[in-house]
Amino acid sequence: MITRMAAGLVTLAADKDKKGGGDLIPGAKPTQIPGLSDPVSTLLGYGLWLLILAGVGGVGFGIYKLAISDKSRHGGGSEPFKWVGGGVVAILLAGSLITILNGIAG
């Protein structure tokens, strides 16, 4: 029941045809993976797309922190680069998993 409800909420966020649905997740249409049930496949597909969006947010926040950081010798200069690096890693990980799963799905 919880899985079905979570899948419904995720698809409602991206489905234009349903009432109240918007383009919260633009262009995200996960490919059906053979052997997985529909809710699991949908949650996995949208979860990876949300991981990419989180990575983009991390990169943006790191660039923001770099722009406003204290440039003196006593400032914590490595923190913005940790945010940017973490964001890039999240984007690369989710992108590679999406590519692998789409290759499996055919």
N, C-alpha and C positions, 0 to 999 in steps of 0.2 A: 504494500500500500504506500509506504513512504517513497519507495523508488518510483512508483507510477506518478505520485504527486510531484516529486522533484523533477522528473522528466517533463511533466506537463508545464511546470513553471518555467523551465529552461526553454522549451519550445514556444511557449507563449511570448517570451521575451524576443524571439526572433521571427515568429510567424506573422506575416502581414495579413493573412486571410482571416485570422480569428479576431473576434471583437476585442478591442483594447490592446491588441498586440502591435508592437511597433518595430522599429529597426534598431533595437538596442544592440543586437549582434549582427552587423551588416554582412550579408553574403555568406553566412555560415550555414552550410547544408552538408551535414556529415554523411559520408558514404556508409551504407549498410555493410557490416563486416559479417562474413559467413560464420555461423556457429555461435554467434552472440544473440541474446534476446534483444528485442527492440529497445526497451528502456536503457539497458546497459550500453548498447551501442550509441544511442542518442546522448546519454550523459557523458560518455567517453569522448565523443566527437566535440560536443560543446565545451567540455572541460578543457580540452586541449586548446580550443580557440580562446577561452578565457585566460589560459596560461600565457598565450601570446599577448593578449591585451595587458595582462599584469606585467609582463616583461617590458612592454612599451612604456607603461607607467613608471617602472623602475628606472629605465633609461632617462625618461623625461625628468623624474625627480632628482636623479644624479646630476643631470646637466643644470637643473635649477640650483641645487646645493653648491655646485662648482661656481656658478655665477655669483652667489651671495656669500661664499665662504670668506673667511678671514685670510688674506693673502700674506700675512706676516709669518715670521718663523715659528710662532707659537700656535698657529692655527692647526686644526686637524685636517691636513691636506689629503689624506687617503680615503676619507669617508665618501666623498662623491664618486670616486672611482670604484668603490665597492658596490655602490648602487648601480652604476652604469654596467659594471661587469656582471653583476647578478641578473640584471635585466637582459643583457645580451645572451647570457647562458640560458635563461628561461625561453627566450625567443628561439634560439637554436635547438634546444631540446624539444620543444613542442613542435617546431617545424619539421624536425627529422622524424618524430613519432607520427605526425600526420602523413608524411611521405611514405613511411613504412606501412602504416595501416591502409593507405590508399592502394599501395602495391599489393597487399594481401587481398584486399577486397576486389581487386581486378579492375 
